[in-house]
Amino acid sequence: MTGTVPVVRSVKALRDQVFAWKAEGLQVGLVPTMGALHHGHLSLVDAIAAKVDRVVVSIFVNPTQFGEGEDFDTYPRTEENDRRKLATTPASLVFAPNANEMYPNGFATKVSVGGISDKFEGALRPDHFNGVATVVSKLLLQCLPDVAIFGEKDFQQLAVIRRFVADLNIPVQIMGGTLIREEDGLAASSRNAYLSAEERKVAGQFNVILKDLVAAVKSGTPLRQAEEKASSRLLAAGFKSVDYISVVDPDSLEILDTFDRTARVIAVARIGSVRLLDNMAIDLE
Ligand code: PAF
């Protein structure tokens, strides 16, 4: 097929290619994705390509990280289009295994990360991070890249991945990719496609309200007050509910009581049935 990036579907074919590159002395990078690629994903490919010689993009909608009643069945599967988009980037290879290649009969292992994965997303979506940690461990061991990159939009996911990669001594460098926004500031996400035109307008307020929270914290507003105000503004703007909005330590994700170090605001709010995630750095200047 022309105009698309080549695909392999087995771990063996992936490893054969990666080992061939390594035998030539080339450095290999991995961009794990669930497909439905948008410009946020493509920016991860560009960012990692600046560090390595060959980039593998994995596409696998991982069933084990979706909870009951979540959107596993309807999650967009657009592989051919994704491979066409990747042809405009430095990506060299797509790894798109099927569920049986990833979880063959008899599969019985779970990677479970304590502490950092118990709160926020982990508290609201039981087992979600077990699914992420298990599949990302597998992808890293299947591909054996020198570097792997994950977007900062899923800020807690990135922290969980850094934790188990360090704990399990997986020999890979983890990079965080800058959060990419749409023109109105909404964080780029495959799930934005679920928003109606009306909801999409409301969604643009998320970024504005978080920016105001960051400014308020920097100018001395107590953290709980700034969080509560942002939450009320989200509801007034048309969001259905706010799952959390918290100023945290960027490494441990502990909720801060005072703004005494560089911090991060992490937030999830719902519009209709869509959960939107966002976060922003709050730098001590
Ligand atoms: O962020 C995602 O798209 C997924 O959680 C990941 C890291 C590809 C694991 O399935």
Residues whose N, C-alpha, C, O or C-beta is under 5 A from the ligand:
A	BS01	PAF	P32 T33 M34 F60 N62 V132 V135
